[in-house]
Amino acid sequence: MPLQNNPPTHGDPGLQPERTDLAWGRTTLSMVVAAAIFLRWLPHHGWFVGTLIAAAVVTALAINLTRKRRFHRAIHGIQQENMAPNIASTAAVAVSVVILAVLGIFTVLFLPLT
Amino acid sequence: MTATNSQGSGRSGFSARILGGGTEPDPRFTLANERTFLAWIRTSLALLAGGVAVEAFMADLFAPELRRTIAVLLLVLALVIGGGSFFRWLNVERAMRHKTPLPLPWIAPVLAAGGALVAAVMVIFVLVRAT
């Protein structure tokens, strides 16, 4: 007998739901690493950079907390042969990366290292 | 339940409008597009981390103007790749929904040119310093 449906099974030999889930996991890891490098600015720029780091970590955390939901949605999509694209997740990640980059540029240009 | 319809499976009108109608493609293609988007986002995050690292860790090694130039170039590249990856994802999704050829990835040449530009700036500064 197969194991209990936790997580549900999908019968896709390409393991697309698993690979997509792991891709999200790597992305959160990259985001935390990027935030960790911002830590070097903390003694120079204080709360401004602190907010930046907090924003990146919160984004990574939010992605991780919704991973299971996305994984199950993908499995369901494979089962049904019909899946709507994840527009909210992709937009949220892209927007947070853009915000981080803009604030990073602002820091380099307008907040001198002391 | 019909397998495909123009609204997607119970999507809001907003999402349907952004995706521009058409029919849902094979879910494997949707997931593959999502993974490709995430790979671009990680590229952007690596550039972001690199840009911040150059500014934050190279204070004793690089002249301030070199440091700032390289950091801003990398961060602008991260910004363009990060923002562009979403539009790339959206355009691929739209093309798949309408069964039209996939669009060319303009962020790929941008990344290549940007990387080459950063390297060229480094080379010029090293040569100038050596003389």
gemmi code that builds the backbone of each chain (N, CA, C; Angstrom):
import gemmi

chains = {
    "A": [
        ("MET", (0.838, -1.206, 0.000), (0.000, 0.000, 0.000), (0.876, 1.261, 0.000)),
        ("PRO", (0.469, 2.259, -0.782), (1.245, 3.505, -0.741), (1.121, 4.190, 0.621)),
        ("LEU", (2.055, 5.061, 0.865), (2.031, 5.799, 2.126), (0.812, 6.714, 2.173)),
        ("GLN", (0.524, 7.168, 3.357), (-0.575, 8.122, 3.554), (-0.333, 9.364, 2.688)),
        ("ASN", (-1.416, 9.931, 2.152), (-1.282, 11.061, 1.222), (-0.779, 12.336, 1.901)),
        ("ASN", (0.426, 12.289, 2.390), (0.975, 13.482, 3.038), (2.462, 13.551, 2.765)),
        ("PRO", (2.941, 14.200, 1.727), (2.200, 14.997, 0.766), (1.470, 14.138, -0.254)),
        ("PRO", (0.460, 14.707, -0.947), (-0.271, 13.947, -1.949), (0.653, 13.500, -3.085)),
        ("THR", (0.293, 12.418, -3.749), (1.138, 11.891, -4.822), (0.699, 12.468, -6.161)),
        ("HIS", (1.601, 12.474, -7.128), (1.258, 13.091, -8.400), (1.660, 12.284, -9.626)),
        ("GLY", (2.494, 11.304, -9.562), (2.782, 10.479, -10.730), (3.471, 11.185, -11.880)),
        ("ASP", (4.131, 12.335, -11.633), (4.907, 12.977, -12.689), (6.351, 12.494, -12.577)),
        ("PRO", (6.836, 11.707, -13.577), (8.193, 11.178, -13.455), (9.271, 12.263, -13.513)),
        ("GLY", (8.903, 13.449, -14.014), (9.858, 14.556, -14.049), (9.999, 15.263, -12.711)),
        ("LEU", (9.207, 14.871, -11.724), (9.232, 15.463, -10.379), (9.176, 16.988, -10.408)),
        ("GLN", (8.320, 17.520, -11.256), (8.229, 18.975, -11.398), (7.839, 19.692, -10.096)),
        ("PRO", (6.839, 19.191, -9.338), (6.505, 19.907, -8.103), (7.679, 19.964, -7.129)),
        ("GLU", (8.417, 18.853, -6.998), (9.565, 18.831, -6.083), (10.648, 19.813, -6.541)),
        ("ARG", (10.938, 19.791, -7.853), (11.999, 20.665, -8.353), (11.617, 22.134, -8.186)),
        ("THR", (10.356, 22.427, -8.401), (9.924, 23.814, -8.244), (9.996, 24.232, -6.773)),
        ("ASP", (9.603, 23.309, -5.893), (9.658, 23.604, -4.461), (11.102, 23.866, -4.032)),
        ("LEU", (12.038, 23.036, -4.511), (13.440, 23.227, -4.155), (13.984, 24.529, -4.727)),
        ("ALA", (13.496, 24.907, -5.919), (13.935, 26.181, -6.506), (13.509, 27.347, -5.618)),
        ("TRP", (12.300, 27.276, -5.075), (11.854, 28.312, -4.130), (12.745, 28.297, -2.893)),
        ("GLY", (13.097, 27.106, -2.421), (13.968, 27.003, -1.249), (15.332, 27.640, -1.492)),
        ("ARG", (15.919, 27.370, -2.646), (17.217, 27.980, -2.969), (17.099, 29.494, -3.038)),
        ("THR", (15.956, 29.950, -3.541), (15.776, 31.398, -3.659), (15.737, 32.052, -2.281)),
        ("THR", (15.041, 31.430, -1.335), (15.014, 32.022, 0.013), (16.406, 32.017, 0.622)),
        ("LEU", (17.157, 30.936, 0.353), (18.524, 30.858, 0.871), (19.377, 31.995, 0.309)),
        ("SER", (19.266, 32.225, -1.005), (20.009, 33.320, -1.639), (19.628, 34.653, -1.015)),
        ("MET", (18.346, 34.808, -0.712), (17.881, 36.068, -0.157), (18.465, 36.296, 1.234)),
        ("VAL", (18.538, 35.224, 2.038), (19.117, 35.357, 3.377), (20.610, 35.666, 3.286)),
        ("VAL", (21.307, 35.040, 2.316), (22.737, 35.326, 2.123), (22.933, 36.795, 1.747)),
        ("ALA", (22.095, 37.274, 0.811), (22.189, 38.684, 0.420), (21.962, 39.583, 1.633)),
        ("ALA", (20.970, 39.227, 2.453), (20.687, 40.025, 3.657), (21.864, 39.981, 4.621)),
        ("ALA", (22.518, 38.820, 4.710), (23.655, 38.687, 5.628), (24.797, 39.609, 5.212)),
        ("ILE", (24.982, 39.797, 3.897), (26.056, 40.688, 3.443), (25.729, 42.143, 3.772)),
        ("PHE", (24.438, 42.474, 3.776), (24.026, 43.819, 4.205), (24.435, 44.097, 5.660)),
        ("LEU", (24.605, 43.022, 6.456), (24.979, 43.195, 7.873), (26.260, 44.013, 8.036)),
        ("ARG", (27.163, 43.907, 7.024), (28.429, 44.631, 7.104), (28.204, 46.139, 7.165)),
        ("TRP", (27.071, 46.608, 6.642), (26.754, 48.040, 6.645), (26.113, 48.498, 7.950)),
        ("LEU", (25.700, 47.532, 8.764), (24.933, 47.870, 9.968), (25.656, 48.860, 10.882)),
        ("PRO", (26.971, 48.668, 11.169), (27.642, 49.618, 12.064), (27.729, 51.023, 11.465)),
        ("HIS", (27.724, 51.129, 10.126), (27.875, 52.438, 9.479), (26.541, 53.160, 9.325)),
        ("HIS", (25.514, 52.414, 8.927), (24.272, 53.072, 8.526), (23.095, 52.801, 9.458)),
        ("GLY", (23.310, 51.951, 10.460), (22.308, 51.790, 11.514), (20.953, 51.313, 11.062)),
        ("TRP", (19.920, 51.991, 11.567), (18.545, 51.510, 11.419), (18.127, 51.377, 9.967)),
        ("PHE", (18.659, 52.236, 9.088), (18.268, 52.184, 7.676), (18.584, 50.813, 7.095)),
        ("VAL", (19.828, 50.372, 7.302), (20.237, 49.063, 6.801), (19.558, 47.956, 7.594)),
        ("GLY", (19.333, 48.210, 8.884), (18.612, 47.231, 9.702), (17.235, 46.932, 9.131)),
        ("THR", (16.539, 47.994, 8.690), (15.217, 47.811, 8.075), (15.321, 46.992, 6.793)),
        ("LEU", (16.385, 47.311, 6.008), (16.630, 46.600, 4.749), (16.791, 45.096, 5.000)),
        ("ILE", (17.630, 44.768, 5.996), (17.891, 43.360, 6.318), (16.608, 42.696, 6.794)),
        ("ALA", (15.885, 43.389, 7.679), (14.635, 42.834, 8.193), (13.667, 42.556, 7.051)),
        ("ALA", (13.606, 43.488, 6.075), (12.689, 43.303, 4.940), (13.056, 42.059, 4.155)),
        ("ALA", (14.369, 41.865, 3.909), (14.807, 40.699, 3.134), (14.509, 39.405, 3.883)),
        ("VAL", (14.778, 39.412, 5.181), (14.557, 38.187, 5.964), (13.064, 37.883, 6.056)),
        ("VAL", (12.239, 38.926, 6.228), (10.792, 38.708, 6.288), (10.283, 38.139, 4.963)),
        ("THR", (10.812, 38.673, 3.840), (10.414, 38.128, 2.535), (10.781, 36.654, 2.426)),
        ("ALA", (12.021, 36.328, 2.800), (12.464, 34.929, 2.739), (11.586, 34.044, 3.619)),
        ("LEU", (11.266, 34.558, 4.788), (10.423, 33.805, 5.726), (9.027, 33.595, 5.143)),
        ("ALA", (8.492, 34.653, 4.529), (7.151, 34.554, 3.941), (7.128, 33.510, 2.835)),
        ("ILE", (8.193, 33.479, 2.005), (8.253, 32.474, 0.939), (8.291, 31.077, 1.557)),
        ("ASN", (9.095, 30.931, 2.608), (9.238, 29.612, 3.220), (7.948, 29.141, 3.881)),
        ("LEU", (7.225, 30.095, 4.493), (5.989, 29.709, 5.180), (4.899, 29.301, 4.200)),
        ("THR", (4.977, 29.793, 2.947), (3.945, 29.443, 1.965), (4.414, 28.355, 1.005)),
        ("ARG", (5.587, 27.779, 1.274), (6.144, 26.760, 0.374), (5.239, 25.549, 0.251)),
        ("LYS", (4.754, 25.063, 1.373), (3.950, 23.842, 1.362), (2.690, 24.040, 0.529)),
        ("ARG", (2.092, 25.230, 0.684), (0.875, 25.528, -0.065), (1.152, 25.497, -1.565)),
        ("ARG", (2.291, 26.109, -1.959), (2.658, 26.147, -3.372), (2.945, 24.751, -3.905)),
        ("PHE", (3.621, 23.945, -3.078), (3.959, 22.564, -3.447), (2.688, 21.761, -3.698)),
        ("HIS", (1.739, 21.856, -2.778), (0.485, 21.109, -2.919), (-0.313, 21.595, -4.123)),
        ("ARG", (-0.237, 22.902, -4.374), (-0.936, 23.471, -5.514), (-0.362, 22.900, -6.815)),
        ("ALA", (0.973, 22.757, -6.850), (1.625, 22.207, -8.043), (1.210, 20.743, -8.244)),
        ("ILE", (1.195, 19.982, -7.158), (0.788, 18.574, -7.255), (-0.647, 18.482, -7.762)),
        ("HIS", (-1.494, 19.324, -7.206), (-2.890, 19.358, -7.628), (-2.981, 19.710, -9.113)),
        ("GLY", (-2.157, 20.682, -9.538), (-2.150, 21.098, -10.941), (-1.767, 19.958, -11.872)),
        ("ILE", (-0.752, 19.183, -11.464), (-0.314, 18.035, -12.282), (-1.436, 16.994, -12.342)),
        ("GLN", (-2.062, 16.751, -11.186), (-3.157, 15.768, -11.145), (-4.296, 16.180, -12.069)),
        ("GLN", (-4.647, 17.476, -12.023), (-5.788, 17.965, -12.792), (-5.413, 18.302, -14.230)),
        ("GLU", (-4.093, 18.298, -14.531), (-3.601, 18.747, -15.845), (-4.047, 20.182, -16.138)),
        ("ASN", (-4.188, 20.968, -15.104), (-4.623, 22.353, -15.267), (-4.159, 23.151, -14.055)),
        ("MET", (-3.347, 24.178, -14.302), (-2.829, 24.952, -13.177), (-2.686, 26.412, -13.589)),
        ("ALA", (-3.234, 27.299, -12.753), (-3.084, 28.729, -13.017), (-1.698, 29.162, -12.559)),
        ("PRO", (-1.038, 30.050, -13.299), (0.298, 30.498, -12.894), (0.267, 31.273, -11.583)),
        ("ASN", (1.388, 31.206, -10.865), (1.515, 31.768, -9.527), (1.900, 33.232, -9.575)),
        ("ILE", (0.993, 34.062, -10.073), (1.390, 35.437, -10.378), (1.698, 36.247, -9.116)),
        ("ALA", (0.981, 35.996, -8.028), (1.207, 36.776, -6.804), (2.594, 36.492, -6.229)),
        ("SER", (2.987, 35.226, -6.189), (4.297, 34.873, -5.622), (5.435, 35.452, -6.447)),
        ("THR", (5.354, 35.282, -7.780), (6.446, 35.773, -8.609), (6.543, 37.302, -8.518)),
        ("ALA", (5.399, 37.973, -8.557), (5.418, 39.438, -8.474), (5.996, 39.888, -7.138)),
        ("ALA", (5.604, 39.223, -6.039), (6.083, 39.620, -4.719), (7.597, 39.492, -4.618)),
        ("VAL", (8.137, 38.387, -5.116), (9.586, 38.181, -5.051), (10.317, 39.206, -5.906)),
        ("ALA", (9.819, 39.421, -7.139), (10.484, 40.375, -8.030), (10.463, 41.775, -7.421)),
        ("VAL", (9.322, 42.178, -6.843), (9.220, 43.514, -6.262), (10.185, 43.657, -5.087)),
        ("SER", (10.299, 42.636, -4.250), (11.200, 42.781, -3.098), (12.657, 42.847, -3.529)),
        ("VAL", (13.023, 42.095, -4.592), (14.405, 42.178, -5.082), (14.675, 43.573, -5.652)),
        ("VAL", (13.691, 44.107, -6.386), (13.862, 45.448, -6.957), (14.011, 46.487, -5.844)),
        ("ILE", (13.190, 46.372, -4.795), (13.283, 47.326, -3.677), (14.657, 47.240, -3.008)),
        ("LEU", (15.125, 46.010, -2.772), (16.448, 45.827, -2.164), (17.532, 46.481, -3.019)),
        ("ALA", (17.447, 46.277, -4.348), (18.462, 46.837, -5.237), (18.428, 48.362, -5.211)),
        ("VAL", (17.218, 48.936, -5.248), (17.091, 50.398, -5.245), (17.664, 50.980, -3.948)),
        ("LEU", (17.323, 50.359, -2.808), (17.828, 50.869, -1.535), (19.339, 50.651, -1.415)),
        ("GLY", (19.830, 49.566, -2.023), (21.273, 49.335, -2.049), (21.990, 50.424, -2.824)),
        ("ILE", (21.450, 50.778, -3.997), (22.044, 51.854, -4.810), (22.010, 53.164, -4.032)),
        ("PHE", (20.879, 53.443, -3.391), (20.752, 54.662, -2.580), (21.830, 54.695, -1.503)),
        ("THR", (22.045, 53.559, -0.836), (23.047, 53.505, 0.232), (24.442, 53.792, -0.308)),
        ("VAL", (24.781, 53.174, -1.437), (26.124, 53.364, -2.003), (26.326, 54.823, -2.411)),
        ("LEU", (25.312, 55.427, -3.032), (25.486, 56.760, -3.596), (25.360, 57.874, -2.571)),
        ("PHE", (24.456, 57.731, -1.604), (24.126, 58.881, -0.755), (24.491, 58.725, 0.715)),
        ("LEU", (24.845, 57.510, 1.130), (25.257, 57.346, 2.521), (26.735, 56.974, 2.534)),
        ("PRO", (27.626, 57.944, 2.784), (29.054, 57.644, 2.719), (29.488, 56.712, 3.857)),
        ("LEU", (30.453, 55.852, 3.545), (31.025, 54.976, 4.576), (31.857, 55.832, 5.509)),
        ("THR", (31.636, 55.706, 6.797), (32.404, 56.510, 7.743), (33.343, 55.635, 8.549)),
    ],
    "B": [
        ("MET", (-15.958, 19.673, -14.840), (-14.991, 20.777, -14.865), (-14.224, 20.747, -16.170)),
        ("THR", (-14.293, 21.819, -16.925), (-13.536, 21.864, -18.174), (-12.055, 21.992, -17.856)),
        ("ALA", (-11.237, 21.363, -18.673), (-9.798, 21.335, -18.407), (-9.190, 22.722, -18.543)),
        ("THR", (-9.628, 23.471, -19.521), (-9.040, 24.797, -19.737), (-10.148, 25.780, -20.060)),
        ("ASN", (-9.991, 26.992, -19.567), (-10.874, 28.065, -19.986), (-10.116, 29.379, -19.893)),
        ("SER", (-10.710, 30.416, -20.431), (-9.968, 31.662, -20.582), (-9.694, 32.332, -19.237)),
        ("GLN", (-10.465, 31.998, -18.210), (-10.279, 32.654, -16.920), (-9.264, 31.925, -16.053)),
        ("GLY", (-8.778, 30.777, -16.488), (-7.957, 29.969, -15.599), (-8.881, 29.289, -14.619)),
        ("SER", (-8.333, 28.542, -13.677), (-9.194, 27.838, -12.734), (-9.536, 28.755, -11.577)),
        ("GLY", (-10.586, 29.504, -11.735), (-11.072, 30.357, -10.664), (-10.160, 31.505, -10.307)),
        ("ARG", (-9.394, 32.012, -11.283), (-8.525, 33.141, -10.985), (-9.362, 34.410, -10.926)),
        ("SER", (-8.813, 35.396, -10.220), (-9.502, 36.680, -10.175), (-9.434, 37.341, -11.545)),
        ("GLY", (-10.321, 38.266, -11.794), (-10.336, 38.975, -13.061), (-9.027, 39.701, -13.312)),
        ("PHE", (-8.402, 40.189, -12.245), (-7.141, 40.922, -12.367), (-6.053, 40.040, -12.975)),
        ("SER", (-5.882, 38.841, -12.413), (-4.866, 37.920, -12.931), (-5.156, 37.553, -14.366)),
        ("ALA", (-6.444, 37.295, -14.658), (-6.819, 36.903, -16.012), (-6.467, 38.008, -16.991)),
        ("ARG", (-6.671, 39.268, -16.572), (-6.385, 40.381, -17.473), (-4.876, 40.512, -17.696)),
        ("ILE", (-4.092, 40.364, -16.615), (-2.639, 40.465, -16.753), (-2.120, 39.371, -17.674)),
        ("LEU", (-2.699, 38.165, -17.552), (-2.226, 37.042, -18.355), (-2.745, 37.111, -19.784)),
        ("GLY", (-3.713, 37.984, -20.048), (-4.154, 38.231, -21.405), (-4.904, 37.102, -22.061)),
        ("GLY", (-5.803, 36.446, -21.326), (-6.653, 35.427, -21.934), (-5.899, 34.175, -22.339)),
        ("GLY", (-6.369, 33.519, -23.382), (-5.755, 32.266, -23.803), (-6.183, 31.118, -22.915)),
        ("THR", (-5.546, 29.961, -23.099), (-5.870, 28.782, -22.298), (-4.650, 28.359, -21.492)),
        ("GLU", (-4.924, 27.746, -20.316), (-3.826, 27.302, -19.463), (-2.956, 26.290, -20.215)),
        ("PRO", (-1.633, 26.485, -20.221), (-0.767, 25.486, -20.848), (-0.616, 24.258, -19.938)),
        ("ASP", (0.141, 23.283, -20.407), (0.503, 22.121, -19.586), (1.091, 22.628, -18.262)),
        ("PRO", (0.589, 22.140, -17.120), (1.113, 22.633, -15.841), (2.621, 22.445, -15.706)),
        ("ARG", (3.192, 21.454, -16.390), (4.655, 21.259, -16.342), (5.384, 22.461, -16.928)),
        ("PHE", (4.794, 23.045, -17.986), (5.416, 24.227, -18.600), (5.299, 25.422, -17.665)),
        ("THR", (4.142, 25.535, -17.000), (3.967, 26.634, -16.044), (5.000, 26.533, -14.922)),
        ("LEU", (5.207, 25.302, -14.426), (6.186, 25.108, -13.348), (7.615, 25.346, -13.850)),
        ("ALA", (7.904, 24.905, -15.082), (9.247, 25.122, -15.641), (9.517, 26.613, -15.794)),
        ("ASN", (8.508, 27.361, -16.234), (8.651, 28.813, -16.374), (8.921, 29.451, -15.013)),
        ("GLU", (8.225, 28.948, -13.982), (8.417, 29.470, -12.623), (9.843, 29.210, -12.132)),
        ("ARG", (10.363, 28.010, -12.412), (11.734, 27.692, -11.982), (12.754, 28.554, -12.715)),
        ("THR", (12.504, 28.803, -14.001), (13.423, 29.656, -14.760), (13.411, 31.068, -14.184)),
        ("PHE", (12.211, 31.552, -13.851), (12.095, 32.867, -13.211), (12.905, 32.903, -11.908)),
        ("LEU", (12.776, 31.839, -11.112), (13.492, 31.807, -9.832), (15.005, 31.767, -10.050)),
        ("ALA", (15.456, 31.092, -11.120), (16.890, 31.078, -11.418), (17.372, 32.493, -11.751)),
        ("TRP", (16.563, 33.249, -12.484), (16.917, 34.651, -12.777), (16.937, 35.474, -11.500)),
        ("ILE", (15.974, 35.230, -10.618), (15.926, 35.978, -9.364), (17.176, 35.691, -8.521)),
        ("ARG", (17.605, 34.446, -8.508), (18.826, 34.118, -7.756), (20.048, 34.777, -8.387)),
        ("THR", (20.063, 34.854, -9.724), (21.142, 35.583, -10.404), (21.155, 37.033, -9.938)),
        ("SER", (19.953, 37.619, -9.900), (19.827, 39.006, -9.460), (20.286, 39.165, -8.011)),
        ("LEU", (19.920, 38.208, -7.155), (20.323, 38.277, -5.745), (21.838, 38.138, -5.603)),
        ("ALA", (22.454, 37.298, -6.445), (23.909, 37.146, -6.409), (24.585, 38.456, -6.798)),
        ("LEU", (24.051, 39.138, -7.826), (24.598, 40.424, -8.234), (24.417, 41.459, -7.127)),
        ("LEU", (23.259, 41.406, -6.489), (22.955, 42.313, -5.372), (23.955, 42.106, -4.237)),
        ("ALA", (24.148, 40.835, -3.856), (25.099, 40.524, -2.785), (26.505, 40.943, -3.188)),
        ("GLY", (26.860, 40.709, -4.467), (28.182, 41.104, -4.946), (28.383, 42.613, -4.883)),
        ("GLY", (27.378, 43.351, -5.314), (27.476, 44.809, -5.297), (27.645, 45.357, -3.897)),
        ("VAL", (26.848, 44.844, -2.972), (26.957, 45.302, -1.581), (28.310, 44.891, -1.006)),
        ("ALA", (28.768, 43.670, -1.336), (30.040, 43.183, -0.800), (31.199, 44.052, -1.275)),
        ("VAL", (31.192, 44.446, -2.555), (32.271, 45.290, -3.074), (32.337, 46.596, -2.283)),
        ("GLU", (31.168, 47.217, -2.060), (31.147, 48.494, -1.339), (31.493, 48.299, 0.141)),
        ("ALA", (31.018, 47.230, 0.737), (31.123, 47.087, 2.187), (32.433, 46.435, 2.639)),
        ("PHE", (33.010, 45.566, 1.811), (34.182, 44.798, 2.264), (35.498, 45.238, 1.628)),
        ("MET", (35.441, 46.058, 0.550), (36.655, 46.370, -0.191), (37.207, 47.746, 0.153)),
        ("ALA", (36.785, 48.316, 1.273), (37.177, 49.681, 1.617), (38.697, 49.829, 1.666)),
        ("ASP", (39.425, 48.794, 2.097), (40.882, 48.914, 2.238), (41.629, 48.580, 0.957)),
        ("LEU", (40.943, 47.962, -0.008), (41.622, 47.455, -1.198), (41.418, 48.343, -2.418)),
        ("PHE", (40.183, 48.839, -2.612), (39.854, 49.578, -3.819), (39.788, 51.066, -3.513)),
        ("ALA", (40.166, 51.875, -4.501), (39.946, 53.312, -4.390), (38.442, 53.560, -4.305)),
        ("PRO", (38.029, 54.624, -3.582), (36.585, 54.856, -3.383), (35.802, 54.947, -4.680)),
        ("GLU", (36.376, 55.615, -5.704), (35.606, 55.775, -6.949), (35.439, 54.425, -7.665)),
        ("LEU", (36.470, 53.581, -7.632), (36.354, 52.243, -8.240), (35.309, 51.422, -7.495)),
        ("ARG", (35.411, 51.464, -6.168), (34.486, 50.716, -5.329), (33.045, 51.107, -5.643)),
        ("ARG", (32.826, 52.405, -5.680), (31.467, 52.895, -5.900), (30.976, 52.567, -7.298)),
        ("THR", (31.860, 52.705, -8.299), (31.463, 52.410, -9.686), (31.054, 50.946, -9.824)),
        ("ILE", (31.913, 50.052, -9.331), (31.631, 48.617, -9.458), (30.346, 48.276, -8.694)),
        ("ALA", (30.219, 48.807, -7.486), (29.047, 48.484, -6.663), (27.768, 48.951, -7.352)),
        ("VAL", (27.760, 50.175, -7.855), (26.544, 50.691, -8.488), (26.234, 49.917, -9.767)),
        ("LEU", (27.284, 49.584, -10.558), (27.051, 48.799, -11.778), (26.392, 47.460, -11.432)),
        ("LEU", (26.940, 46.779, -10.430), (26.387, 45.472, -10.054), (24.962, 45.614, -9.530)),
        ("LEU", (24.719, 46.663, -8.733), (23.382, 46.829, -8.167), (22.365, 47.214, -9.241)),
        ("VAL", (22.780, 48.038, -10.205), (21.860, 48.391, -11.303), (21.551, 47.140, -12.125)),
        ("LEU", (22.583, 46.322, -12.349), (22.379, 45.070, -13.078), (21.401, 44.171, -12.311)),
        ("ALA", (21.568, 44.106, -10.986), (20.653, 43.308, -10.153), (19.234, 43.837, -10.285)),
        ("LEU", (19.093, 45.161, -10.304), (17.775, 45.796, -10.428), (17.127, 45.433, -11.764)),
        ("VAL", (17.898, 45.558, -12.847), (17.346, 45.302, -14.189), (17.005, 43.816, -14.354)),
        ("ILE", (17.901, 42.950, -13.897), (17.661, 41.510, -14.042), (16.485, 41.087, -13.165)),
        ("GLY", (16.434, 41.617, -11.937), (15.353, 41.258, -11.020), (13.995, 41.702, -11.541)),
        ("GLY", (13.910, 42.969, -11.980), (12.650, 43.460, -12.533), (12.322, 42.797, -13.859)),
        ("GLY", (13.358, 42.654, -14.713), (13.151, 42.078, -16.029), (12.715, 40.622, -15.964)),
        ("SER", (13.171, 39.897, -14.949), (12.824, 38.475, -14.867), (11.320, 38.285, -14.689)),
        ("PHE", (10.679, 39.236, -13.995), (9.227, 39.110, -13.838), (8.522, 39.292, -15.180)),
        ("PHE", (8.963, 40.301, -15.946), (8.317, 40.528, -17.240), (8.624, 39.403, -18.219)),
        ("ARG", (9.828, 38.856, -18.110), (10.181, 37.684, -18.902), (9.217, 36.535, -18.575)),
        ("TRP", (9.029, 36.286, -17.283), (8.131, 35.216, -16.833), (6.725, 35.445, -17.384)),
        ("LEU", (6.268, 36.702, -17.275), (4.910, 37.031, -17.711), (4.768, 36.857, -19.221)),
        ("ASN", (5.753, 37.301, -19.994), (5.682, 37.196, -21.446), (5.708, 35.747, -21.894)),
        ("VAL", (6.517, 34.919, -21.220), (6.554, 33.495, -21.565), (5.201, 32.860, -21.248)),
        ("GLU", (4.649, 33.227, -20.082), (3.352, 32.688, -19.677), (2.281, 33.071, -20.714)),
        ("ARG", (2.294, 34.333, -21.121), (1.317, 34.789, -22.126), (1.487, 34.039, -23.438)),
        ("ALA", (2.742, 33.881, -23.888), (3.002, 33.195, -25.151), (2.500, 31.756, -25.079)),
        ("MET", (2.741, 31.103, -23.932), (2.298, 29.707, -23.804), (0.781, 29.620, -23.820)),
        ("ARG", (0.125, 30.605, -23.218), (-1.344, 30.589, -23.187), (-1.948, 30.780, -24.563)),
        ("HIS", (-1.224, 31.479, -25.425), (-1.730, 31.714, -26.783), (-1.070, 30.809, -27.807)),
        ("LYS", (-0.200, 29.902, -27.315), (0.482, 28.944, -28.209), (1.252, 29.658, -29.308)),
        ("THR", (1.857, 30.780, -28.964), (2.718, 31.501, -29.906), (4.171, 31.205, -29.523)),
        ("PRO", (5.128, 31.478, -30.427), (6.536, 31.216, -30.096), (6.966, 31.999, -28.858)),
        ("LEU", (7.842, 31.402, -28.052), (8.308, 32.085, -26.848), (9.141, 33.308, -27.238)),
        ("PRO", (8.993, 34.414, -26.485), (9.785, 35.612, -26.795), (11.258, 35.392, -26.472)),
        ("LEU", (12.127, 36.169, -27.134), (13.558, 36.079, -26.844), (13.833, 36.700, -25.481)),
        ("PRO", (14.754, 36.134, -24.709), (15.059, 36.704, -23.388), (16.006, 37.889, -23.495)),
        ("TRP", (15.474, 39.118, -23.452), (16.366, 40.282, -23.565), (17.209, 40.456, -22.306)),
        ("ILE", (16.805, 39.834, -21.177), (17.646, 39.993, -19.978), (18.946, 39.212, -20.114)),
        ("ALA", (18.987, 38.193, -20.990), (20.225, 37.422, -21.159), (21.351, 38.281, -21.735)),
        ("PRO", (21.132, 38.977, -22.889), (22.205, 39.860, -23.365), (22.520, 40.996, -22.402)),
        ("VAL", (21.506, 41.474, -21.658), (21.772, 42.537, -20.672), (22.732, 42.031, -19.603)),
        ("LEU", (22.486, 40.802, -19.137), (23.362, 40.213, -18.117), (24.775, 40.047, -18.656)),
        ("ALA", (24.883, 39.541, -19.899), (26.201, 39.327, -20.497), (26.938, 40.654, -20.653)),
        ("ALA", (26.241, 41.659, -21.211), (26.874, 42.960, -21.430), (27.246, 43.602, -20.096)),
        ("GLY", (26.365, 43.495, -19.109), (26.635, 44.074, -17.798), (27.838, 43.431, -17.135)),
        ("GLY", (27.901, 42.112, -17.193), (29.043, 41.395, -16.619), (30.338, 41.793, -17.299)),
        ("ALA", (30.293, 41.906, -18.632), (31.483, 42.309, -19.382), (31.896, 43.734, -19.017)),
        ("LEU", (30.901, 44.603, -18.839), (31.193, 45.994, -18.489), (31.894, 46.078, -17.135)),
        ("VAL", (31.382, 45.326, -16.149), (31.998, 45.322, -14.815), (33.446, 44.830, -14.915)),
        ("ALA", (33.648, 43.745, -15.689), (35.001, 43.214, -15.861), (35.906, 44.239, -16.530)),
        ("ALA", (35.374, 44.944, -17.562), (36.168, 45.935, -18.272), (36.577, 47.073, -17.340)),
        ("VAL", (35.651, 47.524, -16.499), (35.976, 48.595, -15.544), (37.099, 48.143, -14.620)),
        ("MET", (37.017, 46.902, -14.151), (38.072, 46.354, -13.291), (39.420, 46.348, -14.010)),
        ("VAL", (39.425, 45.862, -15.252), (40.671, 45.774, -16.025), (41.281, 47.161, -16.195)),
        ("ILE", (40.437, 48.142, -16.561), (40.942, 49.506, -16.779), (41.553, 50.057, -15.496)),
        ("PHE", (40.869, 49.858, -14.380), (41.383, 50.382, -13.105), (42.690, 49.696, -12.719)),
        ("VAL", (42.774, 48.378, -12.954), (44.013, 47.659, -12.634), (45.158, 48.190, -13.488)),
        ("LEU", (44.900, 48.423, -14.785), (45.941, 48.932, -15.672), (46.364, 50.336, -15.272)),
        ("VAL", (45.394, 51.184, -14.940), (45.695, 52.559, -14.545), (46.521, 52.576, -13.263)),
        ("ARG", (46.176, 51.703, -12.335), (46.908, 51.630, -11.082), (48.333, 51.129, -11.304)),
        ("ALA", (48.511, 50.213, -12.276), (49.819, 49.601, -12.496), (50.811, 50.587, -13.100)),
        ("THR", (50.307, 51.574, -13.848), (51.238, 52.505, -14.503), (51.620, 53.649, -13.586)),
    ],
}
model = gemmi.Model(1)
for chain_id, residues in chains.items():
    chain = gemmi.Chain(chain_id)
    for i, (resn, *xyz) in enumerate(residues, 1):
        res = gemmi.Residue()
        res.name, res.seqid = resn, gemmi.SeqId(i, " ")
        for name, pos in zip(("N", "CA", "C"), xyz):
            atom = gemmi.Atom()
            atom.name, atom.element = name, gemmi.Element(name[0])
            atom.pos, atom.b_iso = gemmi.Position(*pos), 0.0
            res.add_atom(atom)
        chain.add_residue(res)
    model.add_chain(chain)
structure = gemmi.Structure()
structure.add_model(model)
structure.setup_entities()
